[in-house]
Amino acid sequence: MSKHGLKRPRIVLLGGGFGGLYAAKSLRGVAAQVTLIDRRNFHLFQPLLYQVATGGLSPGEIASPLRAILKCQANTQVLNAEILDVDPARQIVHLIDSELEYDYLVVATGASHHYFGHAEWETLAPGLKSVENALDMRRRIFMAFETAERESNLENRNGWLSFVVVGGGPTGVELAGAMAELAYGTLRGEFDNFDTKDVRIHLIEGTDRLLPSYPPDLSHKAEAKLKKLGVKVHTRTMLTQLGEEEVTVKKDGRSEKIQARTVLWAAGVEASPLGRKLAEKAGMKTDRAGRLNVEADLSLPGYPNLFVIGDLAAVEQDGKPLPGVAPVAMQQGAYVGRTIRDRIAHRNSKPFRYHNKGNLAVIGRNAAVADLGFIHLSGFPAWLIWVFVHIRYLIEFDNKVMVLLQWAWNYFTRKRGARLITGEDLLPALRGAASEKERRSRP
Amino acid sequence: MSKHGLKRPRIVLLGGGFGGLYAAKSLRGVAAQVTLIDRRNFHLFQPLLYQVATGGLSPGEIASPLRAILKCQANTQVLNAEILDVDPARQIVHLIDSELEYDYLVVATGASHHYFGHAEWETLAPGLKSVENALDMRRRIFMAFETAERESNLENRNGWLSFVVVGGGPTGVELAGAMAELAYGTLRGEFDNFDTKDVRIHLIEGTDRLLPSYPPDLSHKAEAKLKKLGVKVHTRTMLTQLGEEEVTVKKDGRSEKIQARTVLWAAGVEASPLGRKLAEKAGMKTDRAGRLNVEADLSLPGYPNLFVIGDLAAVEQDGKPLPGVAPVAMQQGAYVGRTIRDRIAHRNSKPFRYHNKGNLAVIGRNAAVADLGFIHLSGFPAWLIWVFVHIRYLIEFDNKVMVLLQWAWNYFTRKRGARLITGEDLLPALRGAASEKERRSRP
């Protein structure tokens, strides 16, 4: 199975996201046999997926091959395989075509979207967790503009020019901001049969302010900036129904309809199914989002050599749950790597503690909000910090200097070159306007 | 339908490839109502698709939105629609959801692959004409390496590490060269269970030399360079059978089997189906590749206002057919644009004549062959010319300076960052090794 000796402890890492990758990196040089397993062959920089969805970046620019990242780490093997289940009692991971024994296991399989019990919404409103999701969103967004150009009926055209973003957290705010830049900036003047001023971008948030996990002053700055960009912000508004041509929302007890052909999902998140399977085996329960409670050292209760990190772990600190963001997963990954090192060397380790260096959300082309704890920033200074932090992480893995340049290029030219409508299922979309007419002509 | 007056002549261009786009550009400023129709919303720089297939570039880097390219051309509208048929007698183009009258029509819908009557080969051996094709190839190539890493049976593993490129024209040569760079350069040292030295890359060509359309000395230089890179070159070899695990070829009358799980198609090409439809309506025949014979001004016989250009037109010059390459389509597009200008102004125009500035094919990282007519170049000088020519065209459309930088970056680092295995149908591929075992264990 491997070039390493058999007596070395076998450390298996499930998932090549921020958690798994940082665990792998912090195990560099350890006298152990490390195996990182992911069903994808690349690490994805998820915080920039909204840029792929809106045509600003290509998937290849925010993904790095796991093998390339870990190439120089002699104790680590990368396996590209589907993970089926874990048997914590026998210390075995079941893959789709084999099984793997472990001495230490790190489960970091992340989360996916969640449609609050409306699984049928998924086909109408794609989320933003994978490259395929982002390309699906990109296809829908640009196809909507193309269909509007061909549509002669004004009411139908307005439906194609209306976009709803569900969820006012960081992803929803970033997506709505990028949509506004796209419609009112990049695409202005490119269509003959309508003006992009007619485009409507709605952002729907259930609580009373955007970015509910941020301090209120930054929420209000984000809302003001989005409104200035042209986004219609609806707070205290719940999505109740989702149709092909319209969205029904409830605000202050009143039902309201928004005509829109394109709905983008940036709301619920649910831990990967492996969490529930693991909980069942360990005789415990997950929380409502499918996450597992863990000990102070992030191990599963009763299984001191099995660690759960990232979006799959429900960790509280100072009475508040840690958010499902990249820095938490990164710090947990690095912590678990150090803890396993300590265990192998029979040293004690301290409990995990998250050091919050700040929260950042970008709003359009040159504004952001930043909660750095000691100071709240907004506008261009916050945007500069946002760019710096994101590029720094990208470069850390893969020397993605190119993305910085691409970014600068897009910034100064307002161009979005990655606006491709791709996918084999183009024809139904191209037929959109026609089938619409047919349907309408029926009694 | 448009912002332009009704008395202006209506010029319709079908296809946004090199032909259609150069026609559109040469119609800039003409007092006419120009409509460019394509089923895709982008122009694709097809000569670099092999780089997408081998993980060197992302699709967004070799595609430019048609709207962005033609944004500043006030007389031109871009329509993203499926073209169904043309009625040359009534001068109407049938789109999937509407129809369009024209005074002048330019048909430039290009070509697709052709499997010499073996349509069933398409699923086993993807071609390289669209972004989807290239991503399919990329998925198969990188999935083969990942499957080999998981495969413990040596014979099966060798099957996954064996690649066959069918067709020794420029595309096949470029693809085989890039595969060699990938396997023996980029991926070296990234796998634990095999050495990439075990990878086999076979290039199959039916005639007696590679690049049959080039002068023989360059063919031999290309073959020598590919062999030096590690490619097994098989000339005078015909593909006779294609299976999931092996390829059967015929050489000098003898049948031979090559074990290979991944076959890449770079052989036959066939004109788009619109050609045959048009031929039927015009009461003429296409040639074997589905192309239409045209007059000296590239118009369809009997229809002086209907022009056929690019891969859809069969044009002879000095007794030899013009090749289906980008420069021919570009010059034909520009010519037809000028000819329509002349017609509108009641001026005469000269017959079309192709000015061959040279043929180029790249072989791996820093070698190429160039036939510039007055001189034949190979090796690094030819490669420099190749880079210069390709980047020049990319920049012309969309200021793709970024691609130049990406290129330089890949060149110096030997990195290929766009190595993503994507697509919703990952699971069957991940199951590859398992189903293989199951199948083998059955009697």
Chai-1 contact restraints between the chains, C-beta under 6 A:
chainA,res_idxA,chainB,res_idxB,connection_type,confidence,min_distance_angstrom,max_distance_angstrom,comment,restraint_id
A,S2,B,D192,contact,1.0,0.0,6.0,A-B,restraint_1
A,K3,B,D192,contact,1.0,0.0,6.0,A-B,restraint_2
A,N41,B,E146,contact,1.0,0.0,6.0,A-B,restraint_3
A,N41,B,I421,contact,1.0,0.0,6.0,A-B,restraint_4
A,F42,B,L420,contact,1.0,0.0,6.0,A-B,restraint_5
A,S58,B,S58,contact,1.0,0.0,6.0,A-B,restraint_6
A,S58,B,G60,contact,1.0,0.0,6.0,A-B,restraint_7
A,P59,B,L420,contact,1.0,0.0,6.0,A-B,restraint_8
A,G60,B,S58,contact,1.0,0.0,6.0,A-B,restraint_9
A,G60,B,G417,contact,1.0,0.0,6.0,A-B,restraint_10
A,G60,B,A418,contact,1.0,0.0,6.0,A-B,restraint_11
A,A63,B,L420,contact,1.0,0.0,6.0,A-B,restraint_12
A,P65,B,R419,contact,1.0,0.0,6.0,A-B,restraint_13
A,R67,B,E190,contact,1.0,0.0,6.0,A-B,restraint_14
A,K71,B,E190,contact,1.0,0.0,6.0,A-B,restraint_15
A,Q77,B,D192,contact,1.0,0.0,6.0,A-B,restraint_16
A,N80,B,E146,contact,1.0,0.0,6.0,A-B,restraint_17
A,E82,B,L430,contact,1.0,0.0,6.0,A-B,restraint_18
A,I96,B,L430,contact,1.0,0.0,6.0,A-B,restraint_19
A,I96,B,R431,contact,1.0,0.0,6.0,A-B,restraint_20
A,I96,B,A434,contact,1.0,0.0,6.0,A-B,restraint_21
A,D97,B,A433,contact,1.0,0.0,6.0,A-B,restraint_22
A,D97,B,A434,contact,1.0,0.0,6.0,A-B,restraint_23
A,V131,B,T422,contact,1.0,0.0,6.0,A-B,restraint_24
A,E132,B,E424,contact,1.0,0.0,6.0,A-B,restraint_25
A,E146,B,N41,contact,1.0,0.0,6.0,A-B,restraint_26
A,E146,B,N80,contact,1.0,0.0,6.0,A-B,restraint_27
A,E190,B,R67,contact,1.0,0.0,6.0,A-B,restraint_28
A,E190,B,K71,contact,1.0,0.0,6.0,A-B,restraint_29
A,D192,B,S2,contact,1.0,0.0,6.0,A-B,restraint_30
A,D192,B,K3,contact,1.0,0.0,6.0,A-B,restraint_31
A,D192,B,Q77,contact,1.0,0.0,6.0,A-B,restraint_32
A,M402,B,Q406,contact,1.0,0.0,6.0,A-B,restraint_33
A,M402,B,W409,contact,1.0,0.0,6.0,A-B,restraint_34
A,Q406,B,M402,contact,1.0,0.0,6.0,A-B,restraint_35
A,W409,B,M402,contact,1.0,0.0,6.0,A-B,restraint_36
A,G417,B,G60,contact,1.0,0.0,6.0,A-B,restraint_37
A,A418,B,G60,contact,1.0,0.0,6.0,A-B,restraint_38
A,R419,B,P65,contact,1.0,0.0,6.0,A-B,restraint_39
A,L420,B,F42,contact,1.0,0.0,6.0,A-B,restraint_40
A,L420,B,P59,contact,1.0,0.0,6.0,A-B,restraint_41
A,L420,B,A63,contact,1.0,0.0,6.0,A-B,restraint_42
A,I421,B,N41,contact,1.0,0.0,6.0,A-B,restraint_43
A,T422,B,V131,contact,1.0,0.0,6.0,A-B,restraint_44
A,E424,B,E132,contact,1.0,0.0,6.0,A-B,restraint_45
A,L430,B,E82,contact,1.0,0.0,6.0,A-B,restraint_46
A,L430,B,I96,contact,1.0,0.0,6.0,A-B,restraint_47
A,R431,B,I96,contact,1.0,0.0,6.0,A-B,restraint_48
A,A433,B,D97,contact,1.0,0.0,6.0,A-B,restraint_49
A,A434,B,I96,contact,1.0,0.0,6.0,A-B,restraint_50
A,A434,B,D97,contact,1.0,0.0,6.0,A-B,restraint_51
